[in-house]
């Protein structure tokens, strides 16, 4: 279903929605922006609360009738005290801005996007006024905590408690895949009919394939691309080991790696690359504007997803996979359940957390141009026919019709 079709039908006319997201600014958060645009096209009045971020410093911003209210955050959290400070500051800002928006624009539904699983605290006072809470399940936080810190313990139990309270507060939840839907039903004890799968399908009208730019190859024959967060759990250290295997063990000096994204581990990963003697072969761009991102993806011969095989990554759908497929690129990743479901024949699957096997599969693909083309075509066709955003719109609208059933 297209946005133009929604504008004609107006299935959510009269509904007022407040979306709250903490970890990324809008419209940089592509999923949240697509949701906001879709709801607005369907006739809803949409407001968004989010943090400021690089390139998104304006405290108030508006486009397509959607008003975005941004607030500062104190730091990029790391460690228990850092997260406590960030989450506490965010909750204060979100509650204050929600009160202002309720008075000035109004809302019938608060749409909370985790992480963290604390936004239900913003919604609770407004539930007394008849506002309903819709939970948008982006990350499974107990598994995310375990992936980041390698342990469970008190804070892991706290994550489970917050998750349970979030689901208990929600009238409806939307999940990014079948694994997350199962968690909402089993751990969250939600009724199956109140849980909807809305995948983070790319908006193909906004992902522009550009002419290749040889400058990104740094004079080398091939280029491998990565797009994503530079964090401890993203497996970039494993990717650097794979690069070292290709360069030092295999003698491959014809491959440039271009890694796009910012995050708390960026400086550490750059130092690691230098210490491994890989600086000439690995380019870290940091967070890049859309033009550079699209140009890099258009230039890449192969794209990679080095996320470690763990419970978190096994159950999570990574946006980068679908974006690689949208740009018609073959993929190499470790073998995880949702990654395999998304990519299917568009990807090769390396042994779990094995950098050498990932390196071998990257080299294997680079040396087989015809295979790369077949895999790229398959991925693009799968996105167009099943996974792109228009295919997700009916489920999002159905979730809102479910939460607003009987409003009259």
DOMAR-744485 format. One record per residue (C-alpha): residue number from 1; residue in one letter; x, y, z. Coordinates in nm, 2 decimals. Layout:
BEGIN
ATOM  num  residu  xx  yy  zz
ATOM  NUM  A  X  Y  Z
...
# end
This chain:
BEGIN
ATOM  num  residu  xx  yy  zz
ATOM  1  X  0.00  0.00  0.00
ATOM  2  X  0.15  0.33  -0.10
ATOM  3  X  0.13  0.67  0.08
ATOM  4  X  -0.08  0.81  -0.20
ATOM  5  X  -0.34  0.54  -0.15
ATOM  6  X  -0.34  0.61  0.22
ATOM  7  X  -0.40  0.98  0.15
ATOM  8  X  -0.70  0.89  -0.06
ATOM  9  X  -0.85  0.64  0.20
ATOM  10  X  -0.76  0.83  0.52
ATOM  11  X  -0.82  0.53  0.75
ATOM  12  X  -0.68  0.71  1.06
ATOM  13  X  -0.85  1.04  1.00
ATOM  14  X  -0.90  1.23  1.34
ATOM  15  X  -0.64  1.02  1.53
ATOM  16  X  -0.36  1.21  1.71
ATOM  17  X  -0.04  1.02  1.77
ATOM  18  X  0.27  1.09  1.98
ATOM  19  X  0.58  0.89  1.89
ATOM  20  X  0.86  0.87  2.15
ATOM  21  X  1.20  0.75  2.05
ATOM  22  X  1.52  0.78  2.26
ATOM  23  X  1.82  0.64  2.09
ATOM  24  X  1.82  0.82  1.75
ATOM  25  X  1.71  1.16  1.62
ATOM  26  X  1.42  1.17  1.37
ATOM  27  X  1.43  1.17  1.06
ATOM  28  X  1.77  1.00  1.09
ATOM  29  X  1.59  0.70  1.24
ATOM  30  X  1.46  0.56  0.91
ATOM  31  X  1.20  0.32  1.06
ATOM  32  X  1.04  0.58  1.29
ATOM  33  X  1.03  0.84  1.01
ATOM  34  X  0.86  0.59  0.78
ATOM  35  X  0.61  0.51  1.05
ATOM  36  X  0.54  0.88  1.11
ATOM  37  X  0.50  0.96  0.74
ATOM  38  X  0.27  0.66  0.70
ATOM  39  X  0.05  0.76  0.99
ATOM  40  X  0.03  1.12  0.87
ATOM  41  X  -0.06  1.00  0.52
ATOM  42  X  -0.34  0.79  0.67
ATOM  43  X  -0.49  1.11  0.82
ATOM  44  X  -0.34  1.11  1.17
ATOM  45  X  -0.19  1.42  1.34
ATOM  46  X  0.17  1.30  1.43
ATOM  47  X  0.41  1.45  1.68
ATOM  48  X  0.75  1.30  1.76
ATOM  49  X  0.98  1.33  2.07
ATOM  50  X  1.34  1.23  2.01
ATOM  51  X  1.70  1.33  2.10
ATOM  52  X  1.91  1.58  1.91
ATOM  53  X  2.20  1.44  1.71
ATOM  54  X  2.47  1.53  1.46
ATOM  55  X  2.30  1.71  1.17
ATOM  56  X  1.98  1.72  1.37
ATOM  57  X  2.05  1.99  1.63
ATOM  58  X  1.73  2.19  1.58
ATOM  59  X  1.51  2.16  1.88
ATOM  60  X  1.19  2.20  1.67
ATOM  61  X  1.15  2.07  1.32
ATOM  62  X  0.85  2.00  1.09
ATOM  63  X  0.80  1.83  0.76
ATOM  64  X  0.50  1.67  0.59
ATOM  65  X  0.28  1.80  0.87
ATOM  66  X  0.48  1.60  1.13
ATOM  67  X  0.62  1.80  1.42
ATOM  68  X  0.94  1.68  1.58
ATOM  69  X  1.04  1.80  1.93
ATOM  70  X  1.41  1.72  2.01
ATOM  71  X  1.58  1.73  2.34
ATOM  72  X  1.95  1.70  2.44
ATOM  73  X  2.11  1.39  2.60
ATOM  74  X  2.40  1.42  2.84
ATOM  75  X  2.63  1.16  2.68
ATOM  76  X  2.68  0.84  2.48
ATOM  77  X  2.62  0.60  2.76
ATOM  78  X  2.86  0.33  2.86
ATOM  79  X  2.84  0.15  3.20
ATOM  80  X  2.56  0.13  3.45
ATOM  81  X  2.60  0.49  3.57
ATOM  82  X  2.62  0.63  3.22
ATOM  83  X  2.29  0.46  3.12
ATOM  84  X  2.12  0.57  3.44
ATOM  85  X  2.22  0.93  3.37
ATOM  86  X  2.11  0.91  3.00
ATOM  87  X  1.78  0.73  3.07
ATOM  88  X  1.69  0.96  3.36
ATOM  89  X  1.75  1.27  3.16
ATOM  90  X  1.56  1.13  2.87
ATOM  91  X  1.26  1.04  3.08
ATOM  92  X  1.25  1.40  3.23
ATOM  93  X  1.26  1.56  2.88
ATOM  94  X  1.01  1.31  2.73
ATOM  95  X  0.76  1.37  3.01
ATOM  96  X  0.79  1.75  2.99
ATOM  97  X  0.76  1.76  2.62
ATOM  98  X  0.47  1.51  2.62
ATOM  99  X  0.28  1.74  2.86
ATOM  100  X  0.34  2.04  2.63
ATOM  101  X  0.23  1.84  2.33
ATOM  102  X  -0.08  1.71  2.50
ATOM  103  X  -0.18  2.07  2.58
ATOM  104  X  -0.09  2.22  2.24
ATOM  105  X  -0.17  1.95  1.99
ATOM  106  X  -0.32  1.66  2.18
ATOM  107  X  -0.27  1.28  2.13
ATOM  108  X  -0.48  0.97  2.17
ATOM  109  X  -0.20  0.72  2.14
ATOM  110  X  0.16  0.72  2.26
ATOM  111  X  0.38  0.51  2.04
ATOM  112  X  0.69  0.42  2.24
ATOM  113  X  1.00  0.29  2.05
ATOM  114  X  1.26  0.10  2.26
ATOM  115  X  1.54  0.09  2.37
ATOM  116  X  1.51  0.14  2.66
ATOM  117  X  1.20  -0.04  2.79
ATOM  118  X  1.12  0.26  3.01
ATOM  119  X  0.90  0.48  2.78
ATOM  120  X  0.59  0.32  2.94
ATOM  121  X  0.67  0.55  3.24
ATOM  122  X  0.60  0.85  3.02
ATOM  123  X  0.27  0.70  2.90
ATOM  124  X  0.14  0.59  3.24
ATOM  125  X  0.01  0.93  3.36
ATOM  126  X  -0.16  0.99  3.03
ATOM  127  X  -0.33  0.65  3.04
ATOM  128  X  -0.54  0.79  3.33
ATOM  129  X  -0.68  1.04  3.07
ATOM  130  X  -0.77  0.76  2.83
ATOM  131  X  -0.45  0.77  2.62
ATOM  132  X  -0.35  0.42  2.49
ATOM  133  X  0.01  0.29  2.47
ATOM  134  X  0.14  0.11  2.16
ATOM  135  X  0.48  -0.05  2.21
ATOM  136  X  0.72  -0.06  1.91
ATOM  137  X  0.96  -0.34  1.99
ATOM  138  X  1.30  -0.25  1.82
ATOM  139  X  1.54  -0.44  2.05
ATOM  140  X  1.52  -0.72  2.30
ATOM  141  X  1.69  -0.55  2.59
ATOM  142  X  1.77  -0.84  2.82
ATOM  143  X  1.95  -1.01  2.53
ATOM  144  X  2.11  -0.68  2.43
ATOM  145  X  2.24  -0.63  2.79
ATOM  146  X  2.38  -0.98  2.79
ATOM  147  X  2.54  -0.93  2.45
ATOM  148  X  2.70  -0.60  2.56
ATOM  149  X  2.83  -0.71  2.90
ATOM  150  X  2.86  -1.08  2.87
ATOM  151  X  2.67  -1.16  3.19
ATOM  152  X  2.32  -1.16  3.35
ATOM  153  X  2.29  -1.07  3.72
ATOM  154  X  2.09  -0.79  3.88
ATOM  155  X  2.07  -0.55  3.58
ATOM  156  X  1.97  -0.83  3.34
ATOM  157  X  1.68  -0.92  3.58
ATOM  158  X  1.59  -0.55  3.59
ATOM  159  X  1.57  -0.55  3.21
ATOM  160  X  1.33  -0.85  3.22
ATOM  161  X  1.12  -0.66  3.47
ATOM  162  X  1.11  -0.34  3.26
ATOM  163  X  1.02  -0.56  2.95
ATOM  164  X  0.74  -0.72  3.14
ATOM  165  X  0.60  -0.39  3.26
ATOM  166  X  0.63  -0.24  2.91
ATOM  167  X  0.41  -0.52  2.76
ATOM  168  X  0.17  -0.50  3.05
ATOM  169  X  0.12  -0.13  2.98
ATOM  170  X  0.07  -0.17  2.61
ATOM  171  X  -0.27  -0.22  2.45
ATOM  172  X  -0.10  -0.33  2.12
ATOM  173  X  0.26  -0.40  2.03
ATOM  174  X  0.43  -0.42  1.69
ATOM  175  X  0.73  -0.65  1.64
ATOM  176  X  1.00  -0.63  1.37
ATOM  177  X  0.99  -1.01  1.30
ATOM  178  X  0.84  -1.34  1.40
ATOM  179  X  1.10  -1.40  1.68
ATOM  180  X  1.00  -1.07  1.85
ATOM  181  X  0.63  -1.15  1.81
ATOM  182  X  0.69  -1.48  1.99
ATOM  183  X  0.86  -1.29  2.28
ATOM  184  X  0.57  -1.05  2.31
ATOM  185  X  0.33  -1.34  2.33
ATOM  186  X  0.54  -1.57  2.55
ATOM  187  X  0.73  -1.34  2.78
ATOM  188  X  0.51  -1.04  2.74
ATOM  189  X  0.19  -1.24  2.79
ATOM  190  X  0.02  -1.04  2.52
ATOM  191  X  -0.28  -1.19  2.32
ATOM  192  X  -0.17  -1.30  1.98
ATOM  193  X  -0.43  -1.08  1.81
ATOM  194  X  -0.27  -0.77  1.98
ATOM  195  X  0.08  -0.83  1.83
ATOM  196  X  0.15  -0.72  1.47
ATOM  197  X  0.46  -0.78  1.26
ATOM  198  X  0.58  -0.45  1.10
ATOM  199  X  0.93  -0.52  0.95
ATOM  200  X  1.18  -0.24  0.90
ATOM  201  X  1.14  -0.27  0.52
ATOM  202  X  1.34  0.00  0.33
ATOM  203  X  1.16  0.28  0.15
ATOM  204  X  1.29  0.22  -0.21
ATOM  205  X  1.17  0.56  -0.32
ATOM  206  X  1.43  0.72  -0.08
ATOM  207  X  1.73  0.48  -0.13
ATOM  208  X  1.89  0.63  -0.43
ATOM  209  X  2.13  0.41  -0.63
ATOM  210  X  2.41  0.63  -0.76
ATOM  211  X  2.70  0.59  -1.01
ATOM  212  X  3.00  0.42  -0.86
ATOM  213  X  3.27  0.64  -0.72
ATOM  214  X  3.62  0.48  -0.76
ATOM  215  X  3.76  0.72  -0.49
ATOM  216  X  3.61  0.49  -0.23
ATOM  217  X  3.81  0.20  -0.36
ATOM  218  X  4.14  0.38  -0.28
ATOM  219  X  4.29  0.24  -0.60
ATOM  220  X  4.20  -0.12  -0.53
ATOM  221  X  4.00  -0.35  -0.76
ATOM  222  X  3.73  -0.45  -0.51
ATOM  223  X  3.55  -0.28  -0.23
ATOM  224  X  3.36  -0.44  0.06
ATOM  225  X  3.10  -0.22  0.24
ATOM  226  X  2.95  -0.22  0.59
ATOM  227  X  2.68  0.01  0.73
ATOM  228  X  2.58  0.02  1.09
ATOM  229  X  2.65  0.12  1.45
ATOM  230  X  3.01  0.10  1.57
ATOM  231  X  2.94  -0.07  1.91
ATOM  232  X  3.09  -0.36  2.10
ATOM  233  X  2.82  -0.61  2.01
ATOM  234  X  2.82  -0.54  1.63
ATOM  235  X  3.12  -0.77  1.57
ATOM  236  X  3.34  -0.51  1.39
ATOM  237  X  3.64  -0.66  1.57
ATOM  238  X  3.56  -0.99  1.40
ATOM  239  X  3.54  -0.81  1.07
ATOM  240  X  3.89  -0.66  1.13
ATOM  241  X  4.02  -1.01  1.20
ATOM  242  X  3.87  -1.12  0.87
ATOM  243  X  4.04  -0.83  0.69
ATOM  244  X  4.37  -0.94  0.85
ATOM  245  X  4.32  -1.29  0.74
ATOM  246  X  4.26  -1.18  0.38
ATOM  247  X  4.55  -0.93  0.38
ATOM  248  X  4.81  -1.12  0.58
ATOM  249  X  4.73  -1.49  0.55
ATOM  250  X  4.59  -1.48  0.19
ATOM  251  X  4.80  -1.20  0.05
ATOM  252  X  4.50  -1.01  -0.08
ATOM  253  X  4.59  -0.65  -0.13
ATOM  254  X  4.32  -0.58  -0.39
ATOM  255  X  4.03  -0.52  -0.15
ATOM  256  X  3.93  -0.20  0.03
ATOM  257  X  3.69  -0.21  0.32
ATOM  258  X  3.47  0.09  0.38
ATOM  259  X  3.29  0.10  0.71
ATOM  260  X  3.01  0.36  0.75
ATOM  261  X  2.86  0.46  1.09
ATOM  262  X  2.92  0.62  1.42
ATOM  263  X  2.89  0.49  1.77
ATOM  264  X  3.06  0.45  2.11
ATOM  265  X  3.32  0.21  1.99
ATOM  266  X  3.44  0.40  1.68
ATOM  267  X  3.76  0.54  1.83
ATOM  268  X  3.85  0.20  1.98
ATOM  269  X  3.79  0.02  1.65
ATOM  270  X  4.00  0.27  1.46
ATOM  271  X  4.29  0.22  1.71
ATOM  272  X  4.25  -0.16  1.67
ATOM  273  X  4.27  -0.13  1.30
ATOM  274  X  4.59  0.08  1.33
ATOM  275  X  4.74  -0.17  1.57
ATOM  276  X  4.67  -0.45  1.34
ATOM  277  X  4.84  -0.27  1.05
ATOM  278  X  4.51  -0.25  0.85
ATOM  279  X  4.47  0.13  0.82
ATOM  280  X  4.55  0.13  0.45
ATOM  281  X  4.28  -0.13  0.38
ATOM  282  X  4.00  -0.01  0.61
ATOM  283  X  3.82  0.33  0.58
ATOM  284  X  3.61  0.44  0.88
ATOM  285  X  3.38  0.72  0.76
ATOM  286  X  3.19  0.79  1.08
ATOM  287  X  2.83  0.88  1.05
ATOM  288  X  2.79  0.98  0.68
ATOM  289  X  2.53  1.20  0.50
ATOM  290  X  2.29  1.01  0.28
ATOM  291  X  2.47  1.09  -0.05
ATOM  292  X  2.80  0.94  0.08
ATOM  293  X  2.61  0.64  0.22
ATOM  294  X  2.43  0.57  -0.10
ATOM  295  X  2.74  0.62  -0.31
ATOM  296  X  2.94  0.37  -0.09
ATOM  297  X  2.66  0.11  -0.12
ATOM  298  X  2.64  0.17  -0.49
ATOM  299  X  3.01  0.12  -0.53
ATOM  300  X  3.06  -0.19  -0.30
ATOM  301  X  3.11  -0.53  -0.47
ATOM  302  X  3.01  -0.72  -0.15
ATOM  303  X  2.85  -0.60  0.17
ATOM  304  X  2.90  -0.76  0.51
ATOM  305  X  2.72  -0.81  0.84
ATOM  306  X  2.97  -0.93  1.11
ATOM  307  X  2.72  -0.94  1.40
ATOM  308  X  2.82  -1.21  1.65
ATOM  309  X  2.60  -1.52  1.67
ATOM  310  X  2.43  -1.48  2.01
ATOM  311  X  2.08  -1.48  2.13
ATOM  312  X  2.03  -1.11  2.06
ATOM  313  X  2.15  -1.12  1.70
ATOM  314  X  1.99  -1.45  1.63
ATOM  315  X  1.64  -1.31  1.70
ATOM  316  X  1.69  -0.96  1.55
ATOM  317  X  1.64  -0.83  1.20
ATOM  318  X  1.92  -0.60  1.10
ATOM  319  X  1.82  -0.30  0.88
ATOM  320  X  2.15  -0.31  0.71
ATOM  321  X  2.07  -0.65  0.55
ATOM  322  X  1.76  -0.52  0.38
ATOM  323  X  1.94  -0.20  0.27
ATOM  324  X  2.22  -0.41  0.11
ATOM  325  X  1.96  -0.61  -0.07
ATOM  326  X  1.78  -0.28  -0.19
ATOM  327  X  2.11  -0.18  -0.34
ATOM  328  X  2.14  -0.52  -0.52
ATOM  329  X  2.45  -0.62  -0.33
ATOM  330  X  2.55  -0.98  -0.23
ATOM  331  X  2.61  -1.03  0.14
ATOM  332  X  2.84  -1.23  0.37
ATOM  333  X  2.72  -1.27  0.73
ATOM  334  X  2.74  -1.52  1.02
ATOM  335  X  2.45  -1.77  1.02
ATOM  336  X  2.17  -1.63  1.24
ATOM  337  X  1.80  -1.71  1.22
ATOM  338  X  1.65  -1.37  1.12
ATOM  339  X  1.95  -1.28  0.91
ATOM  340  X  1.90  -1.59  0.70
ATOM  341  X  1.52  -1.53  0.68
ATOM  342  X  1.57  -1.18  0.55
ATOM  343  X  1.85  -1.25  0.30
ATOM  344  X  1.79  -1.61  0.20
ATOM  345  X  1.98  -1.67  -0.13
ATOM  346  X  2.12  -1.31  -0.14
ATOM  347  X  2.38  -1.41  0.12
ATOM  348  X  2.66  -1.65  0.20
ATOM  349  X  2.67  -1.77  0.57
ATOM  350  X  2.99  -1.80  0.75
ATOM  351  X  3.05  -2.03  1.05
ATOM  352  X  2.95  -1.88  1.38
ATOM  353  X  3.19  -1.61  1.49
ATOM  354  X  3.47  -1.74  1.26
ATOM  355  X  3.66  -1.45  1.10
ATOM  356  X  3.86  -1.68  0.88
ATOM  357  X  3.55  -1.84  0.73
ATOM  358  X  3.40  -1.50  0.68
ATOM  359  X  3.72  -1.39  0.50
ATOM  360  X  3.71  -1.70  0.28
ATOM  361  X  3.35  -1.64  0.18
ATOM  362  X  3.42  -1.27  0.10
ATOM  363  X  3.71  -1.37  -0.12
ATOM  364  X  3.50  -1.65  -0.28
ATOM  365  X  3.23  -1.39  -0.38
ATOM  366  X  3.47  -1.13  -0.50
ATOM  367  X  3.63  -1.39  -0.74
ATOM  368  X  3.29  -1.48  -0.89
ATOM  369  X  3.13  -1.19  -1.06
ATOM  370  X  2.84  -1.39  -1.21
ATOM  371  X  2.75  -1.52  -0.87
ATOM  372  X  2.76  -1.18  -0.72
ATOM  373  X  2.52  -1.05  -0.99
ATOM  374  X  2.28  -1.34  -0.93
ATOM  375  X  2.27  -1.29  -0.56
ATOM  376  X  2.23  -0.92  -0.59
ATOM  377  X  1.94  -0.96  -0.83
ATOM  378  X  1.77  -1.21  -0.60
ATOM  379  X  1.80  -0.98  -0.30
ATOM  380  X  1.66  -0.67  -0.49
ATOM  381  X  1.37  -0.88  -0.62
ATOM  382  X  1.29  -1.01  -0.27
ATOM  383  X  1.29  -0.66  -0.13
ATOM  384  X  1.06  -0.53  -0.41
ATOM  385  X  0.82  -0.82  -0.38
ATOM  386  X  0.80  -0.89  -0.01
ATOM  387  X  1.01  -0.68  0.22
ATOM  388  X  1.00  -0.31  0.12
ATOM  389  X  0.80  -0.06  0.33
ATOM  390  X  0.48  -0.06  0.12
ATOM  391  X  0.44  -0.43  0.22
ATOM  392  X  0.45  -0.33  0.59
ATOM  393  X  0.20  -0.05  0.57
ATOM  394  X  -0.12  -0.27  0.60
ATOM  395  X  0.01  -0.43  0.93
ATOM  396  X  0.09  -0.08  1.08
ATOM  397  X  -0.25  0.05  0.99
ATOM  398  X  -0.41  -0.27  1.13
ATOM  399  X  -0.23  -0.22  1.46
ATOM  400  X  -0.36  0.13  1.49
ATOM  401  X  -0.71  0.03  1.40
ATOM  402  X  -0.68  -0.24  1.67
ATOM  403  X  -0.57  0.00  1.94
ATOM  404  X  -0.83  0.25  1.84
ATOM  405  X  -1.12  0.01  1.80
ATOM  406  X  -1.44  0.13  1.95
ATOM  407  X  -1.32  0.49  2.00
ATOM  408  X  -1.67  0.62  1.92
# end
